[in-house]
Amino acid sequence: MTQARVDLQDPAFGLPTDGATPIDDALLRAIRALDPVRGGTLRIPPGRHVVDSVDLSAHPRPLTLEAPDALLVKRVPADGGAVDHMFHDRAGACALTVVGGEFDLRGAGFSPGDTVSAFHGVRADDWSFDGIHVRDGIEEGLKLYSPHRLRVERSRFARLRNDGIQVHCLLADGHTGRKPRRGARDVRITLSDFVDIDDGHRGTWNGQGVTFNSSFRAVEGGHTVEDVLVAHNRFVGCLRGVWAEFNALGVRGKNLRVHHNLLERSHWFGIGFVGVDGGSCIGNVLYDTGVEAPDPPRTSSEVVAVLLSGAQGTNHSRDVVVDGNRIVDRRPQPLMQYGIWVKSGERLAIGERNRVRGATIRAVRR
């Protein structure tokens, strides 16, 4: 008999209790016990559990994972594990909700370039994360391709190699289902922390807390990211805090709103809109942007708190409002060169309520 709610501790699922044996098979048995149409809730008990790589696409149904007191640890290749994501759905089959849980990705056990995140979804709709903690990974915390109706709140992402959350729109994204090609839509990331995200630049620079991008030309109407809200989050020690970059000609991010976030010690940029069509950067507080002097031989190496730009000479940002932001370099020897830099764009409104203090070259450059 299928159920609406199951507990992984039920002896019928054969949960390993030694804290070292992967629990993948027990998880899949428990998922199969849920209603095949309506889905249900799977509770993961407190304690340490090793997970190798769980394919959620084989059991299409709405699934809720509850793990508020559980530590889920990624199995590494030295232990016989897969170089793959902890949980993944490449067929866009599973509507997923995750409530609580700490996800240790054991980044030291993998090599740069390995594709390992806590959750990877390809065209997976209605994914929601509430109160999760993802840490110590070689890549992203959440690696999401063209999601619709994504919700992340009250979560924490720390010590990751690439991005805390990546929302990407690819022409060839590995999708194995029947959904048509498309972009991302309706994304909300709120009340979360992003700390010490390292993308491997020089081995010391930190990576993007949240990033949105598209890397191909406009085809089939164009696939991009639209209707995004990033609000009331905290970013500490990220190469870039919030970064939206759309390089392909004719593909722009649409209606991107970055509001009321706190960004401290961004290594390079605090917030960046590159190739964005319609959006706003309002009420954010940015402290102490820049952790080392810029590298003159690099292009775009300036230290900037808020950047508005085009991508490679194309896709100029347009119809973006920047207002009510407080940008301060509080250090005795500031490294922030520009508070707000408008490199290129159309109809960009830089409001009078922005406050910039401590820029070494110019507070606002247009």
TIMI-323515 format. One record per residue (C-alpha): residue in three letters; residue number from 0; x, y, z. Coordinates in steps of 0.2 Angstrom, whole numbers. Layout:
<figus>
+-----+-----+-------+-------+-------+
!  aa !   i !    px !    py !    pz !
+-----+-----+-------+-------+-------+
! ALA ! NUM !     X !     Y !     Z !
...
+-----+-----+-------+-------+-------+
</figus>
This chain:
<figus>
+-----+-----+-------+-------+-------+
!  aa !   i !    px !    py !    pz !
+-----+-----+-------+-------+-------+
! MET !   0 !     0 !     0 !     0 !
! THR !   1 !     7 !    17 !    -5 !
! GLN !   2 !     7 !    31 !     8 !
! ALA !   3 !     7 !    50 !    10 !
! ARG !   4 !    21 !    50 !    23 !
! VAL !   5 !    35 !    38 !    27 !
! ASP !   6 !    49 !    38 !    39 !
! LEU !   7 !    66 !    32 !    33 !
! GLN !   8 !    68 !    23 !    50 !
! ASP !   9 !    55 !    11 !    45 !
! PRO !  10 !    63 !    -6 !    45 !
! ALA !  11 !    55 !   -10 !    29 !
! PHE !  12 !    67 !     2 !    20 !
! GLY !  13 !    83 !    -6 !    27 !
! LEU !  14 !    91 !    11 !    32 !
! PRO !  15 !   110 !     8 !    36 !
! THR !  16 !   114 !    13 !    54 !
! ASP !  17 !   133 !    13 !    54 !
! GLY !  18 !   135 !    31 !    47 !
! ALA !  19 !   146 !    25 !    33 !
! THR !  20 !   136 !    14 !    21 !
! PRO !  21 !   127 !    24 !     8 !
! ILE !  22 !   108 !    26 !    11 !
! ASP !  23 !   104 !    28 !    -7 !
! ASP !  24 !    94 !    11 !    -9 !
! ALA !  25 !    84 !    15 !     7 !
! LEU !  26 !    80 !    32 !     0 !
! LEU !  27 !    74 !    25 !   -16 !
! ARG !  28 !    63 !    11 !    -7 !
! ALA !  29 !    55 !    24 !     4 !
! ILE !  30 !    51 !    35 !   -12 !
! ARG !  31 !    43 !    20 !   -20 !
! ALA !  32 !    32 !    18 !    -5 !
! LEU !  33 !    24 !    35 !    -8 !
! ASP !  34 !     9 !    38 !   -18 !
! PRO !  35 !    14 !    37 !   -37 !
! VAL !  36 !     3 !    51 !   -42 !
! ARG !  37 !     1 !    63 !   -27 !
! GLY !  38 !    18 !    59 !   -20 !
! GLY !  39 !    21 !    63 !    -1 !
! THR !  40 !    34 !    67 !    12 !
! LEU !  41 !    49 !    57 !    17 !
! ARG !  42 !    57 !    60 !    34 !
! ILE !  43 !    76 !    57 !    36 !
! PRO !  44 !    80 !    54 !    54 !
! PRO !  45 !    93 !    64 !    64 !
! GLY !  46 !   111 !    58 !    63 !
! ARG !  47 !   125 !    56 !    50 !
! HIS !  48 !   120 !    48 !    34 !
! VAL !  49 !   131 !    45 !    19 !
! VAL !  50 !   123 !    48 !     1 !
! ASP !  51 !   132 !    43 !   -15 !
! SER !  52 !   120 !    49 !   -30 !
! VAL !  53 !   101 !    48 !   -30 !
! ASP !  54 !    92 !    49 !   -46 !
! LEU !  55 !    75 !    57 !   -42 !
! SER !  56 !    69 !    56 !   -60 !
! ALA !  57 !    65 !    38 !   -60 !
! HIS !  58 !    50 !    41 !   -48 !
! PRO !  59 !    41 !    56 !   -55 !
! ARG !  60 !    29 !    63 !   -41 !
! PRO !  61 !    29 !    78 !   -29 !
! LEU !  62 !    42 !    74 !   -16 !
! THR !  63 !    45 !    82 !     1 !
! LEU !  64 !    61 !    78 !    10 !
! GLU !  65 !    61 !    83 !    28 !
! ALA !  66 !    78 !    82 !    36 !
! PRO !  67 !    79 !    96 !    50 !
! ASP !  68 !    91 !    87 !    61 !
! ALA !  69 !   100 !    76 !    48 !
! LEU !  70 !   118 !    77 !    41 !
! LEU !  71 !   119 !    70 !    24 !
! VAL !  72 !   137 !    68 !    18 !
! LYS !  73 !   143 !    65 !     0 !
! ARG !  74 !   152 !    49 !    -3 !
! VAL !  75 !   169 !    52 !   -12 !
! PRO !  76 !   177 !    42 !   -26 !
! ALA !  77 !   190 !    36 !   -14 !
! ASP !  78 !   176 !    27 !    -5 !
! GLY !  79 !   169 !    20 !   -21 !
! GLY !  80 !   157 !    35 !   -24 !
! ALA !  81 !   151 !    43 !   -40 !
! VAL !  82 !   158 !    59 !   -47 !
! ASP !  83 !   140 !    65 !   -48 !
! HIS !  84 !   127 !    76 !   -38 !
! MET !  85 !   121 !    70 !   -22 !
! PHE !  86 !   103 !    72 !   -28 !
! HIS !  87 !    98 !    75 !   -46 !
! ASP !  88 !    84 !    75 !   -59 !
! ARG !  89 !    89 !    77 !   -77 !
! ALA !  90 !    72 !    73 !   -84 !
! GLY !  91 !    62 !    87 !   -76 !
! ALA !  92 !    51 !    74 !   -68 !
! CYS !  93 !    51 !    78 !   -49 !
! ALA !  94 !    43 !    92 !   -40 !
! LEU !  95 !    54 !    93 !   -25 !
! THR !  96 !    53 !   102 !    -8 !
! VAL !  97 !    67 !   100 !     4 !
! VAL !  98 !    65 !   106 !    22 !
! GLY !  99 !    80 !   107 !    33 !
! GLY ! 100 !    96 !    96 !    32 !
! GLU ! 101 !   114 !    99 !    32 !
! PHE ! 102 !   123 !    94 !    16 !
! ASP ! 103 !   142 !    91 !    17 !
! LEU ! 104 !   149 !    89 !     0 !
! ARG ! 105 !   166 !    84 !     5 !
! GLY ! 106 !   175 !    96 !    -7 !
! ALA ! 107 !   192 !    90 !    -2 !
! GLY ! 108 !   188 !    73 !    -9 !
! PHE ! 109 !   185 !    79 !   -27 !
! SER ! 110 !   196 !    88 !   -40 !
! PRO ! 111 !   193 !   105 !   -48 !
! GLY ! 112 !   181 !   103 !   -62 !
! ASP ! 113 !   172 !    88 !   -55 !
! THR ! 114 !   153 !    91 !   -56 !
! VAL ! 115 !   146 !    88 !   -39 !
! SER ! 116 !   133 !    98 !   -30 !
! ALA ! 117 !   119 !    95 !   -17 !
! PHE ! 118 !   105 !    96 !   -29 !
! HIS ! 119 !   105 !    97 !   -48 !
! GLY ! 120 !    89 !    99 !   -58 !
! VAL ! 121 !    87 !   101 !   -77 !
! ARG ! 122 !    70 !   109 !   -81 !
! ALA ! 123 !    63 !   104 !   -64 !
! ASP ! 124 !    48 !   114 !   -59 !
! ASP ! 125 !    42 !   118 !   -42 !
! TRP ! 126 !    58 !   115 !   -32 !
! SER ! 127 !    58 !   123 !   -15 !
! PHE ! 128 !    72 !   124 !    -2 !
! ASP ! 129 !    68 !   130 !    16 !
! GLY ! 130 !    81 !   130 !    30 !
! ILE ! 131 !    94 !   119 !    21 !
! HIS ! 132 !   113 !   121 !    24 !
! VAL ! 133 !   125 !   116 !    10 !
! ARG ! 134 !   144 !   117 !    13 !
! ASP ! 135 !   161 !   112 !     8 !
! GLY ! 136 !   159 !   108 !   -10 !
! ILE ! 137 !   170 !   108 !   -26 !
! GLU ! 138 !   156 !   116 !   -36 !
! GLU ! 139 !   138 !   123 !   -33 !
! GLY ! 140 !   127 !   121 !   -19 !
! LEU ! 141 !   111 !   121 !   -30 !
! LYS ! 142 !   115 !   118 !   -49 !
! LEU ! 143 !    98 !   122 !   -58 !
! TYR ! 144 !    95 !   123 !   -77 !
! SER ! 145 !    80 !   133 !   -83 !
! PRO ! 146 !    69 !   130 !   -67 !
! HIS ! 147 !    52 !   137 !   -65 !
! ARG ! 148 !    44 !   143 !   -49 !
! LEU ! 149 !    60 !   141 !   -39 !
! ARG ! 150 !    60 !   145 !   -20 !
! VAL ! 151 !    75 !   146 !    -8 !
! GLU ! 152 !    73 !   154 !     9 !
! ARG ! 153 !    81 !   154 !    26 !
! SER ! 154 !    95 !   143 !    20 !
! ARG ! 155 !   114 !   144 !    21 !
! PHE ! 156 !   128 !   141 !     8 !
! ALA ! 157 !   146 !   141 !    14 !
! ARG ! 158 !   163 !   136 !     8 !
! LEU ! 159 !   158 !   131 !   -10 !
! ARG ! 160 !   170 !   132 !   -25 !
! ASN ! 161 !   159 !   139 !   -38 !
! ASP ! 162 !   142 !   146 !   -34 !
! GLY ! 163 !   130 !   145 !   -19 !
! ILE ! 164 !   115 !   145 !   -31 !
! GLN ! 165 !   117 !   144 !   -50 !
! VAL ! 166 !   102 !   147 !   -62 !
! HIS ! 167 !   108 !   143 !   -79 !
! CYS ! 168 !   100 !   142 !   -96 !
! LEU ! 169 !   109 !   131 !  -108 !
! LEU ! 170 !   105 !   125 !  -126 !
! ALA ! 171 !   111 !   108 !  -122 !
! ASP ! 172 !   108 !   105 !  -104 !
! GLY ! 173 !   107 !    86 !  -103 !
! HIS ! 174 !    88 !    86 !  -102 !
! THR ! 175 !    82 !    68 !  -104 !
! GLY ! 176 !    63 !    71 !  -104 !
! ARG ! 177 !    51 !    78 !  -116 !
! LYS ! 178 !    49 !    96 !  -111 !
! PRO ! 179 !    53 !   109 !  -124 !
! ARG ! 180 !    68 !   120 !  -123 !
! ARG ! 181 !    65 !   135 !  -112 !
! GLY ! 182 !    72 !   148 !  -100 !
! ALA ! 183 !    70 !   150 !   -82 !
! ARG ! 184 !    56 !   159 !   -74 !
! ASP ! 185 !    49 !   165 !   -57 !
! VAL ! 186 !    64 !   163 !   -45 !
! ARG ! 187 !    63 !   169 !   -27 !
! ILE ! 188 !    79 !   168 !   -16 !
! THR ! 189 !    76 !   176 !     1 !
! LEU ! 190 !    82 !   177 !    19 !
! SER ! 191 !    98 !   166 !    16 !
! ASP ! 192 !   116 !   167 !    19 !
! PHE ! 193 !   131 !   165 !     7 !
! VAL ! 194 !   148 !   164 !    15 !
! ASP ! 195 !   165 !   161 !     8 !
! ILE ! 196 !   161 !   154 !   -10 !
! ASP ! 197 !   177 !   151 !   -19 !
! ASP ! 198 !   178 !   149 !   -38 !
! GLY ! 199 !   196 !   145 !   -39 !
! HIS ! 200 !   202 !   161 !   -46 !
! ARG ! 201 !   220 !   161 !   -40 !
! GLY ! 202 !   215 !   149 !   -28 !
! THR ! 203 !   210 !   163 !   -16 !
! TRP ! 204 !   196 !   173 !   -24 !
! ASN ! 205 !   179 !   169 !   -19 !
! GLY ! 206 !   165 !   164 !   -31 !
! GLN ! 207 !   147 !   170 !   -34 !
! GLY ! 208 !   134 !   169 !   -20 !
! VAL ! 209 !   120 !   169 !   -33 !
! THR ! 210 !   122 !   169 !   -52 !
! PHE ! 211 !   110 !   170 !   -67 !
! ASN ! 212 !   116 !   167 !   -84 !
! SER ! 213 !   113 !   161 !  -102 !
! SER ! 214 !   127 !   156 !  -114 !
! PHE ! 215 !   119 !   153 !  -131 !
! ARG ! 216 !   111 !   164 !  -145 !
! ALA ! 217 !    92 !   167 !  -145 !
! VAL ! 218 !    84 !   152 !  -153 !
! GLU ! 219 !    66 !   146 !  -152 !
! GLY ! 220 !    61 !   163 !  -145 !
! GLY ! 221 !    76 !   165 !  -134 !
! HIS ! 222 !    80 !   156 !  -118 !
! THR ! 223 !    84 !   167 !  -103 !
! VAL ! 224 !    80 !   171 !   -85 !
! GLU ! 225 !    65 !   181 !   -81 !
! ASP ! 226 !    55 !   187 !   -65 !
! VAL ! 227 !    69 !   185 !   -52 !
! LEU ! 228 !    69 !   192 !   -34 !
! VAL ! 229 !    84 !   191 !   -23 !
! ALA ! 230 !    80 !   200 !    -7 !
! HIS ! 231 !    85 !   201 !    12 !
! ASN ! 232 !   100 !   189 !    10 !
! ARG ! 233 !   117 !   191 !    17 !
! PHE ! 234 !   133 !   188 !     6 !
! VAL ! 235 !   150 !   188 !    15 !
! GLY ! 236 !   167 !   185 !     6 !
! CYS ! 237 !   160 !   181 !   -11 !
! LEU ! 238 !   170 !   185 !   -27 !
! ARG ! 239 !   154 !   192 !   -33 !
! GLY ! 240 !   138 !   193 !   -22 !
! VAL ! 241 !   124 !   193 !   -35 !
! TRP ! 242 !   129 !   191 !   -53 !
! ALA ! 243 !   118 !   191 !   -68 !
! GLU ! 244 !   127 !   190 !   -85 !
! PHE ! 245 !   119 !   187 !  -102 !
! ASN ! 246 !   132 !   186 !  -115 !
! ALA ! 247 !   123 !   179 !  -131 !
! LEU ! 248 !   117 !   192 !  -143 !
! GLY ! 249 !    98 !   194 !  -141 !
! VAL ! 250 !    96 !   185 !  -125 !
! ARG ! 251 !    94 !   196 !  -110 !
! GLY ! 252 !    89 !   193 !   -92 !
! LYS ! 253 !    72 !   201 !   -89 !
! ASN ! 254 !    64 !   209 !   -73 !
! LEU ! 255 !    78 !   205 !   -61 !
! ARG ! 256 !    76 !   213 !   -44 !
! VAL ! 257 !    90 !   213 !   -31 !
! HIS ! 258 !    83 !   222 !   -16 !
! HIS ! 259 !    88 !   225 !     3 !
! ASN ! 260 !   103 !   213 !     3 !
! LEU ! 261 !   118 !   215 !    14 !
! LEU ! 262 !   135 !   212 !     5 !
! GLU ! 263 !   151 !   212 !    15 !
! ARG ! 264 !   169 !   210 !     8 !
! SER ! 265 !   165 !   205 !   -10 !
! HIS ! 266 !   182 !   202 !   -17 !
! TRP ! 267 !   178 !   209 !   -34 !
! PHE ! 268 !   160 !   215 !   -38 !
! GLY ! 269 !   146 !   216 !   -26 !
! ILE ! 270 !   131 !   216 !   -38 !
! GLY ! 271 !   132 !   215 !   -57 !
! PHE ! 272 !   119 !   217 !   -70 !
! VAL ! 273 !   127 !   212 !   -87 !
! GLY ! 274 !   114 !   211 !  -102 !
! VAL ! 275 !    99 !   214 !   -91 !
! ASP ! 276 !    83 !   221 !   -99 !
! GLY ! 277 !    72 !   228 !   -85 !
! GLY ! 278 !    77 !   226 !   -67 !
! SER ! 279 !    81 !   235 !   -51 !
! CYS ! 280 !    95 !   236 !   -38 !
! ILE ! 281 !    87 !   245 !   -23 !
! GLY ! 282 !    90 !   247 !    -4 !
! ASN ! 283 !   106 !   236 !    -3 !
! VAL ! 284 !   120 !   239 !     9 !
! LEU ! 285 !   138 !   235 !     3 !
! TYR ! 286 !   153 !   236 !    14 !
! ASP ! 287 !   171 !   234 !    10 !
! THR ! 288 !   171 !   229 !    -8 !
! GLY ! 289 !   188 !   222 !   -13 !
! VAL ! 290 !   200 !   211 !    -4 !
! GLU ! 291 !   216 !   215 !   -14 !
! ALA ! 292 !   222 !   227 !   -26 !
! PRO ! 293 !   216 !   224 !   -44 !
! ASP ! 294 !   227 !   215 !   -57 !
! PRO ! 295 !   231 !   228 !   -71 !
! PRO ! 296 !   234 !   215 !   -84 !
! ARG ! 297 !   216 !   207 !   -82 !
! THR ! 298 !   202 !   215 !   -92 !
! SER ! 299 !   187 !   221 !   -81 !
! SER ! 300 !   198 !   220 !   -66 !
! GLU ! 301 !   192 !   235 !   -57 !
! VAL ! 302 !   184 !   233 !   -39 !
! VAL ! 303 !   166 !   239 !   -41 !
! ALA ! 304 !   152 !   238 !   -28 !
! VAL ! 305 !   138 !   239 !   -41 !
! LEU ! 306 !   141 !   237 !   -60 !
! LEU ! 307 !   129 !   239 !   -75 !
! SER ! 308 !   136 !   234 !   -91 !
! GLY ! 309 !   135 !   225 !  -108 !
! ALA ! 310 !   142 !   209 !  -112 !
! GLN ! 311 !   157 !   208 !  -124 !
! GLY ! 312 !   151 !   224 !  -132 !
! THR ! 313 !   133 !   218 !  -135 !
! ASN ! 314 !   118 !   216 !  -125 !
! HIS ! 315 !   119 !   232 !  -116 !
! SER ! 316 !   108 !   233 !  -100 !
! ARG ! 317 !    93 !   244 !  -101 !
! ASP ! 318 !    78 !   250 !   -91 !
! VAL ! 319 !    87 !   246 !   -74 !
! VAL ! 320 !    84 !   257 !   -58 !
! VAL ! 321 !    98 !   258 !   -45 !
! ASP ! 322 !    93 !   268 !   -30 !
! GLY ! 323 !    93 !   269 !   -11 !
! ASN ! 324 !   109 !   258 !   -10 !
! ARG ! 325 !   122 !   262 !     4 !
! ILE ! 326 !   140 !   258 !    -2 !
! VAL ! 327 !   154 !   261 !    11 !
! ASP ! 328 !   172 !   256 !    12 !
! ARG ! 329 !   175 !   257 !    31 !
! ARG ! 330 !   193 !   252 !    31 !
! PRO ! 331 !   208 !   263 !    35 !
! GLN ! 332 !   215 !   259 !    17 !
! PRO ! 333 !   200 !   257 !     6 !
! LEU ! 334 !   202 !   245 !    -9 !
! MET ! 335 !   185 !   249 !   -18 !
! GLN ! 336 !   188 !   259 !   -33 !
! TYR ! 337 !   170 !   263 !   -39 !
! GLY ! 338 !   154 !   263 !   -29 !
! ILE ! 339 !   143 !   262 !   -44 !
! TRP ! 340 !   150 !   260 !   -62 !
! VAL ! 341 !   139 !   261 !   -77 !
! LYS ! 342 !   149 !   255 !   -92 !
! SER ! 343 !   135 !   254 !  -105 !
! GLY ! 344 !   117 !   254 !  -106 !
! GLU ! 345 !   101 !   262 !  -111 !
! ARG ! 346 !    88 !   271 !   -99 !
! LEU ! 347 !    98 !   267 !   -84 !
! ALA ! 348 !    91 !   277 !   -69 !
! ILE ! 349 !   104 !   280 !   -55 !
! GLY ! 350 !    94 !   288 !   -41 !
! GLU ! 351 !    98 !   302 !   -29 !
! ARG ! 352 !    96 !   291 !   -14 !
! ASN ! 353 !   112 !   281 !   -17 !
! ARG ! 354 !   125 !   284 !    -4 !
! VAL ! 355 !   143 !   280 !    -8 !
! ARG ! 356 !   158 !   283 !     4 !
! GLY ! 357 !   176 !   277 !     2 !
! ALA ! 358 !   178 !   275 !   -16 !
! THR ! 359 !   196 !   278 !   -21 !
! ILE ! 360 !   193 !   284 !   -39 !
! ARG ! 361 !   175 !   289 !   -41 !
! ALA ! 362 !   159 !   286 !   -31 !
! VAL ! 363 !   148 !   285 !   -47 !
! ARG ! 364 !   155 !   283 !   -64 !
! ARG ! 365 !   144 !   284 !   -79 !
+-----+-----+-------+-------+-------+
</figus>
